[in-house]
Amino acid sequence: MKSITVAALLAIATIPAHAYTSLEELLDDSNRQQVEALKAYIAANPEADDLAEARERLVYGLVALDDYGAAIDLLDARYKELPADKSQLDLSVAFGEIVAPLIQMYRLDGRKEDGLAFIASVRADFKDHDMAETINEALDEFSGMFAAPGPGEVLDLAFTALDGTAINLADYHGKVVLVDFWATWCVPCLKAMPGLKAAYAEFRERGFEIIGISLDDDKDKFTSYLEKEGITWPQFFDGKGWENEFATKLGIEAIPATFLIGPDGTIIATDPTESALKATLAELLPAPEMP
């Protein structure tokens, strides 16, 4: 732990000072510096006692930078380092540190077919493990993560909103739409809400819309939150919590879960970060030129 920290600090200290224009820019740069420091540390210390921790921190850093492809490459390399005979492997390491995070990275990167292919290979690789039945049950659940459509696919969504408005995603052709699965009891959802409200305020007039799918079960609490926060975009609420009609249909197992739909009606990205969302909106919905 100490050696990783010292190596990271030394590497960062060699980088010239920079005048940042926002906290977001500073944090992104800090993440990039830490990622480069961790890469250098791992390359220079392949036998270090804390190598596993360094690799894990590197994955976290890459995810913070939305570099899922690099995180996948790193985790895939670790999986390939596992022994050919996996019948006696410690699952807390093989699954907790490699398999589960790798499947999640495939999902975040929109690589549905690659993710399902990896799950199939893991199933075959661990068929002789003493806990094969439990492993297969876990892999079945992981497979459910890919039930929802991914980038390039179409999300079928039609319902009557909380205010009685008929909503059909197909009618939003030509706009950019974020479909947000969330709930008022979900802390990460609430933390993400200010960013969504800011993006909505900035880009709505250019053609950006948000559609909320609530996994709440208390209607009064839900409507009170909407009113208090001034959230005006359409919401689907059926009061069924995790058994929500669309969450069940799409295999949503964690929230917030978001789908960014492009002007052509296909999914651009799933679970984009606030910065990635704003960057995409700025690219697809440029401000009108001043006369």
Secondary structure, DSSP 4 states (H G I P E B T S, - for coil): -HHHHHHHHHHHHTSPP---SSHHHHHHHHHHHHHHHHHHHHHH-TT-TTHHHHHHHHHHHHHHTT-HHHHHHHHHHHHHHS-S--TT--HHHIIIIIIHHHHHHHHHTT-HHHHHHHHHHHHHHTTTSTTHHHHHHHHHHHHHTTSS--TTSB---EEE-TTS-EEEGGGGTTSEEEEEEE-TT-HHHHHHHHHHHHHHHHHGGGTEEEEEEE--S-HHHHHHHHHHHT--S-EEE-S-GGG-HHHHHHT--SSSEEEEE-TTSBEEEES--HHHHHHHHHHHSPPPPP-
